[in-house]
Amino acid sequence: MELLKIEIKAKTPFISFPKGDMIFGNFCWLLEKEKIKKLVEEYEYSPKVIFSDFFPKGYLPKASLPDAILFDDYKIEKRKLYESKKYISSDSFFKKNKKDKIYKEVNFINSYITTHNSINRLTNSTDEEFKPYNLESFIFNQNIELYVLFDKSFISEDELIEKIKTLGKFGFGKKSSIGYGQFEVNSSKVLNIDYDSMYSITLAPSNLTEKSFYIPYTKFGKYGNSLSYLTYKNPIILADTSSIVKSSKKYIGTSIVIDRDIEIDNNKTNIIHQGYSILFPFRGYEEFLDENFDK
């Protein structure tokens, strides 16, 4: 499988923060019927495409380890300062000495609230009663990066980029139908990473069965497009992004089948959820992990 880094520029505000499992779901709706059938049928033992979360350009997430372990100069009275440093620069991430790691507080999101008005779609007016409501959204104030691991025999790099561009034109997540969540692709680059570490970090929520350091992430998904009549998916619990696992592979996780035998276009199929995550080698903390991982 090939690893691709894509630089993205947001064009409109977002309501839903793009996490890997959500991007995967939106991407699947853009695939042709034969491709989506192959992806679903083989997903349990052979994922064809895996997405990371959106990250600020030049940064990766801080690992789900105690701050006292991550920072050499940690002091309890400054714990809030360390907690605010949620990202590590990409240049220092791959260095083997933890003293060379550069953690930062990256404010790459501006949040705000806009007021909207409820419309009666039958009369196309507000009727006699004025029903305003607030909508909380955010805008990326800098370019962002997305990592994609994909099987070249399933989808080519050019086709993958075109699908992501199409997703950006339609918009991602909640309220995309009224213009939210639109973005454009600035550039893409194939990465060759040396997986020489015994430990790795996840770049998206994943369904882990191995021992790991992780923070739980509860997902209450909703159906979209032609399946919107079903409303809610079965809830699932995942290990959130930045989990630490004992692996030197390119990805980790297991398949998740949300619902079985759902009818789509007169054909029954299973509904899958991205339970896999891209892995990056995690170096510099082997002493702590060797002592504590299997406890």
Number of C-alpha atoms within 10 A of each C-alpha: 14 15 20 20 16 20 21 24 19 19 17 16 23 26 18 17 16 18 19 26 22 21 22 18 16 17 18 16 15 14 15 9 11 8 15 13 14 12 19 20 15 12 21 14 9 13 23 19 25 23 26 27 26 22 21 23 18 14 21 24 23 21 21 19 16 10 18 13 13 20 15 11 10 14 12 10 7 9 12 9 13 19 13 13 17 17 20 20 19 16 13 17 24 18 14 15 12 18 13 13 21 16 22 17 13 14 13 15 15 11 12 11 10 9 9 11 12 13 14 10 8 6 8 8 13 14 11 6 8 11 11 12 10 10 12 13 19 19 18 18 14 13 17 21 22 22 24 21 23 20 16 13 8 14 15 13 17 8 10 19 17 13 17 20 18 17 20 21 16 17 24 24 19 15 14 19 11 9 16 23 28 21 22 17 19 13 12 16 11 14 12 9 11 11 16 13 17 16 23 27 30 30 28 29 32 30 21 20 10 11 12 18 20 21 15 13 14 13 14 11 15 13 14 15 8 10 13 10 9 11 10 13 15 11 11 14 13 18 24 22 26 25 26 24 23 21 20 19 16 19 21 22 20 20 20 18 16 14 13 11 10 14 12 11 8 7 8 11 16 17 16 18 23 25 24 27 33 27 25 25 23 25 19 19 15 16 8 11 18 13 9 10 14 9 6
